């Protein structure tokens, strides 16, 4: 049961244009969402996150939008650069049952972004 | 800034052997998470520790065990290795949850032959 889904395995954009990566989730208990960038044989690198109390968070070229009613979030990269080419993972978390802290991350399948010069 | 350190980076073992993976969290981080990423798959949560106690458990085989020590480093012990255990194993650490520096290490690539 894939609770976090990234339905686009790959995305190709031109340098300078906008990249939009999408993510859907099914578990209504998720209340914190993160985007990670990953290169082969390296650990995921944190990009940006958003709490369920917000609908938008912006950090430089990266903006994450959250639509709770649709259980959908998206990552916008503007302008896209060739160095952004990597695999992008969406991840979600929920408070532990004990309520003391957020716990494990549930990842989507990843989207391969290729930015062409 | 200090990052999450994993060792070794690469490990080759034969079937039925034992492997130990180590994770050194960022200083003052109190929670460690282990993930497994198979070829072409998304990372899957294995197990986590908060203040040296197991805090959550995912799809970790019974052949695997883990613990967090007094210095907060963690070790993942894998016995009776199978070919299907070949994967990237990531450790992440955080302080009081994902909102506080949830950071991944570079991973250990385990190859079982």
Interface residues (C-beta under 8 A of the other chain):
Chain A: X32 X34 X36 X41 X42 X43 X44 X45 X46 X49 X51 X89 X93 X96 X100 X101 X102 X103 X104 X105 X106 X107 X108 X109 X110
Chain B: X4 X6 X31 X33 X35 X41 X42 X43 X44 X45 X48 X50 X55 X56 X58 X88 X90 X92 X94 X96 X97 X98 X99 X102 X103 X104 X105 X106 X107 X109
